[in-house]
Amino acid sequence: MEGYFFQDDRLGIPVPSLEKDWEEYNMMTQQEILFHWENIRGQIPDRISSLEKEIDKKLGDLANENDFMQSCRINNEIAELASVINDLWIWYRTSEESTQEYKLDQ
């Protein structure tokens, strides 16, 4: 499925990167893209769980940190991880709606 997805290092998953409008792809290609995406999408909850564990660890580090500047850095890292989780949920939900719309159109 190379050419339809790119690895988003920030999110830790491949995300769609379509060069044409969805309707311009033939039905077989659409089905292949959706099948591949559903496999990726199925990994999103596990990725989120992993990031939540990282946040929990950093919260523990933050609770034990006495240096203000280091506390700020840890807090920044937590905020970035939370932002990634938010973006992953957006991909997860948006894709679910798109997949359902595709199935309804068939």
C-alpha positions as CSV (number, residue, x, y, z in Angstrom):
1,M,0.0,0.0,0.0
2,E,3.0,2.2,-0.5
3,G,1.9,5.5,-2.0
4,Y,-1.4,5.6,-0.2
5,F,0.1,6.0,3.3
6,F,3.1,7.6,5.0
7,Q,4.6,6.9,8.4
8,D,3.8,9.7,10.8
9,D,6.6,9.5,13.3
10,R,4.9,11.8,15.7
11,L,1.8,9.6,15.8
12,G,3.7,6.3,15.5
13,I,1.4,5.0,12.8
14,P,1.1,5.2,9.0
15,V,-1.6,7.7,8.0
16,P,-3.5,8.0,4.6
17,S,-1.8,10.2,2.0
18,L,-4.0,10.1,-1.1
19,E,-2.9,12.0,-4.2
20,K,-6.4,12.0,-5.7
21,D,-9.9,12.5,-4.6
22,W,-11.4,9.3,-3.1
23,E,-13.9,9.0,-5.9
24,E,-11.1,9.0,-8.5
25,Y,-9.9,5.6,-7.3
26,N,-11.5,2.5,-8.7
27,M,-13.5,0.3,-6.3
28,M,-10.8,-2.4,-6.0
29,T,-8.2,0.2,-5.0
30,Q,-10.7,1.8,-2.5
31,Q,-11.3,-1.6,-0.9
32,E,-7.6,-2.3,-0.7
33,I,-6.9,1.1,0.9
34,L,-9.8,0.7,3.4
35,F,-8.7,-2.8,4.3
36,H,-5.1,-1.6,4.9
37,W,-6.4,1.4,6.9
38,E,-8.7,-0.8,9.0
39,N,-5.6,-2.9,10.0
40,I,-3.7,0.3,10.9
41,R,-6.8,1.8,12.7
42,G,-7.1,-1.4,14.8
43,Q,-3.7,-0.6,16.3
44,I,-4.6,2.9,17.4
45,P,-6.2,1.9,20.8
46,D,-3.0,0.0,21.6
47,R,-0.9,2.9,20.6
48,I,-3.0,5.2,22.8
49,S,-2.7,2.8,25.7
50,S,1.1,2.8,25.4
51,L,1.2,6.6,25.4
52,E,-1.1,6.7,28.4
53,K,1.4,4.5,30.2
54,E,4.2,6.9,29.3
55,I,2.1,9.8,30.7
56,D,1.6,7.9,33.9
57,K,5.3,7.3,34.3
58,K,6.0,11.0,33.6
59,L,3.4,12.1,36.1
60,G,5.2,10.0,38.7
61,D,8.5,11.6,37.7
62,L,6.8,15.0,37.9
63,A,5.5,14.3,41.4
64,N,9.0,13.5,42.6
65,E,10.8,16.3,40.8
66,N,12.1,19.2,42.8
67,D,13.8,21.2,40.1
68,F,11.4,23.7,38.5
69,M,13.0,23.7,35.1
70,Q,13.0,19.9,34.9
71,S,9.3,20.0,36.1
72,C,8.5,22.3,33.2
73,R,10.2,20.0,30.7
74,I,8.4,16.9,32.0
75,N,5.1,18.9,31.9
76,N,5.8,19.8,28.3
77,E,6.5,16.2,27.4
78,I,3.2,15.2,29.1
79,A,1.3,17.8,27.1
80,E,2.9,16.6,23.8
81,L,1.9,13.0,24.6
82,A,-1.6,14.1,25.3
83,S,-1.7,16.0,22.0
84,V,-0.6,12.9,20.2
85,I,-3.4,10.9,21.9
86,N,-5.9,13.5,20.9
87,D,-4.8,13.4,17.3
88,L,-4.9,9.6,17.3
89,W,-8.5,9.6,18.6
90,I,-9.4,12.1,15.8
91,W,-7.9,9.7,13.2
92,Y,-9.7,6.8,14.8
93,R,-13.2,8.5,14.8
94,T,-12.9,10.2,11.5
95,S,-11.9,7.0,9.8
96,E,-14.8,5.1,11.4
97,E,-17.2,7.6,9.9
98,S,-15.6,7.5,6.5
99,T,-15.6,3.7,6.5
100,Q,-19.3,3.6,7.4
101,E,-20.1,6.1,4.7
102,Y,-18.3,4.0,2.2
103,K,-20.1,0.9,3.2
104,L,-23.5,2.7,3.0
105,D,-22.7,3.9,-0.5
106,Q,-22.0,0.4,-1.8
